[in-house]
Amino acid sequence: MIFRQKLCEYALKNGVTKAARRYHTNRQFVYRQLKKYSGNVRSLTLKSRATKTSPNAHTRKELETKIKEYEEIYNNTAKYVLNFKSPNEKIEEYYLQKL
C-alpha cells in the first residue's frame, strides 16, 4: 500500500507518464490508483470482489418449507420401514400394556 501511495503522490506532482516509468508500471494502473486515492493509504487497499448476495439463493421461507418436507419424508421412512418409535410412543405403549 505504501508503494501505491508513493506512486499516487509522485503522479500528482510530476504526471502519470513519469510516475509509470519511474515505478515500472503502466499508465492505466496509475490512473486506476489515482481514481481510488483520497489522500490516505486506506483508500488504496484492495476491495473484495465477492458478490454480496447470491442470485440463486433460497429465501428463508423456502428453506423452512424444504426442511419440513425432508423431515416428513425421512421421519416417516424411519417410522414405517425400520419400525422406529419415538420415546413418547414407547411410553404410551408401555402404559397401555399395563392397563
DRENMAR-525619 format. One record per residue: x, y, z of N, C-alpha, C, O in turn; residue in one letter; residue number from 1. Coordinates in Angstrom, 3 decimals. Example, Ala and Ser with C-alpha at 12.3 -4.5 7.8 and 13.67 -1.06 7.14 Angstrom:
2
n.X:n.Y:n.Z:ca.X:ca.Y:ca.Z:c.X:c.Y:c.Z:o.X:o.Y:o.Z:aa:i
13.190:-5.690:7.800:12.300:-4.500:7.800:13.200:-3.300:7.800:14.236:-3.319:8.465:a:1
12.850:-2.250:7.080:13.670:-1.060:7.140:12.900:0.030:7.870:13.409:1.138:8.039:s:2
***
This chain:
99
n.X:n.Y:n.Z:ca.X:ca.Y:ca.Z:c.X:c.Y:c.Z:o.X:o.Y:o.Z:aa:i
0.825:-1.190:0.000:0.000:0.000:0.000:0.868:1.252:0.000:0.488:2.271:-0.577:m:1
2.021:1.182:0.638:2.909:2.336:0.659:3.408:2.622:-0.754:3.551:3.779:-1.151:i:2
3.674:1.544:-1.514:4.083:1.689:-2.909:3.037:2.475:-3.680:3.372:3.395:-4.426:f:3
1.787:2.121:-3.507:0.706:2.776:-4.243:0.546:4.231:-3.822:0.272:5.101:-4.649:r:4
0.719:4.488:-2.524:0.610:5.863:-2.055:1.734:6.723:-2.649:1.482:7.836:-3.109:q:5
2.959:6.216:-2.642:4.081:6.958:-3.221:3.870:7.166:-4.717:4.178:8.230:-5.254:k:6
3.345:6.144:-5.382:3.053:6.240:-6.807:2.064:7.369:-7.075:2.270:8.178:-7.979:l:7
1.001:7.422:-6.295:-0.029:8.448:-6.484:0.522:9.841:-6.199:0.265:10.776:-6.957:c:8
1.265:9.983:-5.127:1.821:11.293:-4.799:2.777:11.771:-5.887:2.764:12.946:-6.253:e:9
3.606:10.864:-6.405:4.539:11.224:-7.474:3.781:11.595:-8.748:4.155:12.533:-9.452:y:10
2.706:10.843:-9.038:1.915:11.114:-10.242:1.223:12.469:-10.149:1.119:13.179:-11.149:a:11
0.754:12.831:-8.970:0.106:14.131:-8.800:1.097:15.272:-8.991:0.730:16.323:-9.517:l:12
2.323:15.086:-8.580:3.338:16.143:-8.701:3.942:16.210:-10.103:4.103:17.296:-10.659:k:13
4.278:15.044:-10.680:5.075:15.014:-11.904:4.353:14.490:-13.141:4.907:14.549:-14.239:n:14
3.158:13.989:-12.995:2.424:13.465:-14.142:2.393:11.945:-14.159:3.229:11.271:-13.559:g:15
1.405:11.438:-14.864:1.152:9.998:-14.893:2.245:9.248:-15.654:2.691:8.194:-15.202:v:16
2.674:9.763:-16.776:3.667:9.059:-17.586:4.984:8.904:-16.841:5.574:7.823:-16.834:t:17
5.444:9.976:-16.215:6.699:9.902:-15.459:6.572:8.936:-14.279:7.504:8.190:-13.979:k:18
5.428:8.954:-13.618:5.212:8.048:-12.478:5.227:6.591:-12.950:5.808:5.726:-12.295:a:19
4.591:6.331:-14.077:4.550:4.962:-14.598:5.958:4.481:-14.955:6.304:3.328:-14.697:a:20
6.755:5.347:-15.538:8.133:4.959:-15.891:8.982:4.746:-14.648:9.744:3.783:-14.562:r:21
8.845:5.647:-13.691:9.686:5.553:-12.501:9.367:4.303:-11.681:10.277:3.651:-11.169:r:22
8.071:3.962:-11.553:7.664:2.827:-10.719:7.459:1.541:-11.535:6.899:0.568:-11.028:y:23
7.912:1.538:-12.796:7.890:0.351:-13.656:6.496:-0.285:-13.750:6.325:-1.479:-13.504:h:24
5.536:0.517:-14.100:4.167:0.034:-14.284:3.564:0.774:-15.470:4.234:1.615:-16.069:t:25
2.348:0.490:-15.812:1.731:1.172:-16.952:0.842:2.330:-16.489:0.485:2.435:-15.315:n:26
0.501:3.189:-17.443:-0.284:4.381:-17.104:-1.691:4.024:-16.643:-2.261:4.706:-15.792:r:27
-2.242:2.972:-17.197:-3.595:2.563:-16.809:-3.651:2.240:-15.311:-4.601:2.621:-14.627:q:28
-2.643:1.545:-14.810:-2.582:1.229:-13.384:-2.499:2.508:-12.551:-3.147:2.624:-11.511:f:29
-1.701:3.459:-13.014:-1.561:4.727:-12.288:-2.895:5.457:-12.262:-3.298:5.970:-11.218:v:30
-3.584:5.512:-13.395:-4.895:6.169:-13.438:-5.886:5.498:-12.486:-6.644:6.175:-11.792:y:31
-5.875:4.150:-12.459:-6.778:3.426:-11.554:-6.503:3.769:-10.097:-7.427:3.958:-9.306:r:32
-5.219:3.847:-9.751:-4.854:4.162:-8.367:-5.214:5.603:-8.026:-5.666:5.877:-6.914:q:33
-5.022:6.518:-8.958:-5.376:7.919:-8.715:-6.886:8.087:-8.533:-7.337:8.926:-7.753:l:34
-7.652:7.285:-9.256:-9.112:7.339:-9.132:-9.546:6.938:-7.720:-10.488:7.509:-7.170:k:35
-8.849:5.947:-7.134:-9.178:5.477:-5.784:-8.616:6.384:-4.698:-9.184:6.474:-3.609:k:36
-7.506:7.057:-4.986:-6.727:7.766:-3.968:-7.474:8.992:-3.443:-7.924:9.840:-4.214:y:37
-7.597:9.068:-2.117:-8.262:10.221:-1.497:-7.352:10.927:-0.494:-7.823:11.742:0.300:s:38
-6.070:10.626:-0.521:-5.136:11.296:0.371:-4.600:10.401:1.475:-3.592:10.736:2.098:g:39
-5.239:9.283:1.730:-4.725:8.368:2.764:-4.486:6.982:2.174:-4.966:6.657:1.088:n:40
-3.742:6.185:2.907:-3.346:4.863:2.423:-4.537:3.915:2.354:-4.592:3.059:1.471:v:41
-5.479:4.052:3.261:-6.615:3.122:3.330:-7.475:3.141:2.067:-8.115:2.142:1.736:r:42
-7.491:4.251:1.375:-8.309:4.314:0.163:-7.738:3.436:-0.946:-8.445:3.100:-1.896:s:43
-6.467:3.063:-0.833:-5.819:2.249:-1.869:-5.836:0.754:-1.570:-5.305:-0.030:-2.356:l:44
-6.433:0.340:-0.452:-6.470:-1.085:-0.123:-7.335:-1.831:-1.137:-8.265:-1.269:-1.716:t:45
-7.012:-3.098:-1.336:-7.770:-3.918:-2.272:-9.123:-4.255:-1.682:-9.217:-4.641:-0.517:l:46
-10.152:-4.114:-2.461:-11.512:-4.408:-2.023:-11.894:-5.824:-2.448:-11.351:-6.363:-3.413:k:47
-12.821:-6.407:-1.725:-13.289:-7.749:-2.050:-14.100:-7.717:-3.338:-14.875:-6.791:-3.574:s:48
-13.912:-8.739:-4.167:-14.672:-8.842:-5.413:-15.822:-9.836:-5.290:-16.575:-10.041:-6.242:r:49
-15.954:-10.442:-4.134:-17.009:-11.434:-3.935:-18.379:-10.764:-3.975:-18.539:-9.625:-3.537:a:50
-19.346:-11.472:-4.496:-20.688:-10.922:-4.548:-21.274:-10.855:-3.149:-20.999:-11.714:-2.311:t:51
-22.065:-9.854:-2.906:-22.665:-9.680:-1.578:-23.863:-10.609:-1.376:-24.124:-11.065:-0.263:k:52
-24.580:-10.881:-2.453:-25.718:-11.804:-2.376:-25.642:-12.764:-3.550:-25.045:-12.456:-4.581:t:53
-26.243:-13.912:-3.387:-26.287:-14.893:-4.455:-27.633:-14.798:-5.161:-28.670:-14.828:-4.497:s:54
-27.649:-14.685:-6.482:-28.920:-14.548:-7.181:-29.780:-15.812:-7.126:-30.996:-15.740:-7.304:p:55
-29.156:-16.971:-6.880:-29.903:-18.231:-6.855:-30.203:-18.719:-5.442:-30.682:-19.838:-5.263:n:56
-29.929:-17.897:-4.450:-30.130:-18.328:-3.066:-31.617:-18.454:-2.740:-32.445:-17.709:-3.263:a:57
-31.937:-19.403:-1.874:-33.316:-19.593:-1.432:-33.654:-18.579:-0.356:-32.787:-18.139:0.398:h:58
-34.931:-18.215:-0.296:-35.374:-17.338:0.778:-35.545:-18.163:2.051:-35.540:-19.393:2.009:t:59
-35.692:-17.490:3.159:-35.832:-18.187:4.440:-37.087:-19.072:4.462:-37.054:-20.190:4.976:r:60
-38.189:-18.564:3.902:-39.428:-19.356:3.866:-39.252:-20.620:3.027:-39.702:-21.700:3.412:k:61
-38.597:-20.475:1.887:-38.364:-21.636:1.032:-37.531:-22.689:1.751:-37.824:-23.882:1.671:e:62
-36.492:-22.245:2.455:-35.655:-23.192:3.193:-36.447:-23.899:4.284:-36.305:-25.107:4.473:l:63
-37.280:-23.152:5.004:-38.080:-23.764:6.070:-39.036:-24.812:5.506:-39.182:-25.890:6.083:e:64
-39.687:-24.507:4.387:-40.618:-25.484:3.807:-39.872:-26.714:3.298:-40.350:-27.838:3.456:t:65
-38.693:-26.508:2.682:-37.895:-27.648:2.217:-37.483:-28.541:3.375:-37.542:-29.765:3.264:k:66
-37.067:-27.944:4.483:-36.646:-28.716:5.651:-37.823:-29.511:6.200:-37.662:-30.677:6.560:i:67
-38.996:-28.903:6.271:-40.183:-29.613:6.757:-40.525:-30.789:5.844:-40.864:-31.871:6.324:k:68
-40.439:-30.581:4.535:-40.728:-31.657:3.592:-39.761:-32.828:3.781:-40.184:-33.983:3.817:e:69
-38.465:-32.532:3.900:-37.476:-33.597:4.101:-37.691:-34.310:5.421:-37.552:-35.531:5.499:y:70
-38.030:-33.555:6.468:-38.285:-34.182:7.766:-39.461:-35.141:7.681:-39.408:-36.249:8.214:e:71
-40.522:-34.712:7.010:-41.693:-35.584:6.862:-41.335:-36.858:6.107:-41.727:-37.955:6.506:e:72
-40.597:-36.711:5.029:-40.241:-37.874:4.210:-39.383:-38.851:5.004:-39.696:-40.039:5.085:i:73
-38.300:-38.345:5.588:-37.351:-39.242:6.230:-37.818:-39.732:7.595:-37.480:-40.852:7.979:y:74
-38.579:-38.940:8.338:-39.107:-39.423:9.610:-40.150:-40.503:9.377:-40.201:-41.476:10.129:n:75
-40.978:-40.356:8.361:-41.963:-41.387:8.047:-41.278:-42.664:7.590:-41.734:-43.759:7.919:n:76
-40.209:-42.545:6.850:-39.463:-43.725:6.414:-38.923:-44.482:7.616:-39.021:-45.707:7.687:t:77
-38.356:-43.748:8.555:-37.802:-44.388:9.747:-38.909:-45.059:10.555:-38.709:-46.145:11.098:a:78
-40.067:-44.423:10.636:-41.158:-44.984:11.425:-41.702:-46.273:10.814:-41.862:-47.269:11.519:k:79
-41.983:-46.265:9.533:-42.691:-47.379:8.926:-41.763:-48.485:8.432:-42.070:-49.664:8.608:y:80
-40.658:-48.137:7.830:-39.776:-49.153:7.267:-38.928:-49.801:8.355:-38.787:-51.023:8.391:v:81
-38.369:-48.991:9.232:-37.478:-49.517:10.268:-38.208:-49.808:11.579:-37.595:-50.246:12.552:l:82
-39.504:-49.565:11.599:-40.319:-49.778:12.792:-39.783:-48.969:13.987:-39.715:-49.459:15.114:n:83
-39.417:-47.750:13.706:-38.884:-46.862:14.734:-40.032:-46.206:15.485:-41.043:-45.817:14.901:f:84
-39.846:-46.093:16.800:-40.849:-45.411:17.621:-40.143:-44.362:18.468:-39.057:-44.595:18.999:k:85
-40.771:-43.226:18.579:-40.194:-42.153:19.389:-40.327:-42.527:20.867:-41.132:-43.394:21.207:s:86
-39.555:-41.891:21.748:-39.655:-42.186:23.192:-41.065:-41.993:23.736:-41.503:-42.765:24.590:p:87
-41.773:-40.995:23.269:-43.147:-40.767:23.739:-44.068:-41.906:23.321:-44.920:-42.334:24.100:n:88
-43.904:-42.393:22.110:-44.722:-43.511:21.645:-44.432:-44.775:22.453:-45.346:-45.546:22.746:e:89
-43.180:-44.990:22.811:-42.826:-46.159:23.613:-43.449:-46.078:25.003:-43.931:-47.080:25.531:k:90
-43.437:-44.894:25.590:-44.025:-44.710:26.926:-45.531:-44.960:26.875:-46.081:-45.643:27.739:i:91
-46.197:-44.405:25.859:-47.635:-44.628:25.712:-47.940:-46.117:25.555:-48.862:-46.643:26.177:e:92
-47.161:-46.777:24.724:-47.359:-48.217:24.509:-47.148:-49.015:25.806:-47.892:-49.955:26.085:e:93
-46.150:-48.643:26.582:-45.855:-49.311:27.845:-47.020:-49.195:28.822:-47.427:-50.177:29.442:y:94
-47.542:-47.998:28.946:-48.659:-47.800:29.883:-49.949:-48.438:29.385:-50.758:-48.889:30.196:y:95
-50.158:-48.489:28.089:-51.357:-49.130:27.559:-51.316:-50.640:27.793:-52.363:-51.258:27.986:l:96
-50.128:-51.241:27.778:-49.990:-52.670:28.020:-50.304:-52.998:29.483:-50.838:-54.070:29.767:q:97
-49.983:-52.096:30.414:-50.223:-52.350:31.823:-51.706:-52.291:32.178:-52.152:-52.920:33.138:k:98
-52.452:-51.535:31.400:-53.878:-51.414:31.706:-54.583:-52.618:31.264:-55.799:-52.717:31.430:l:99
***
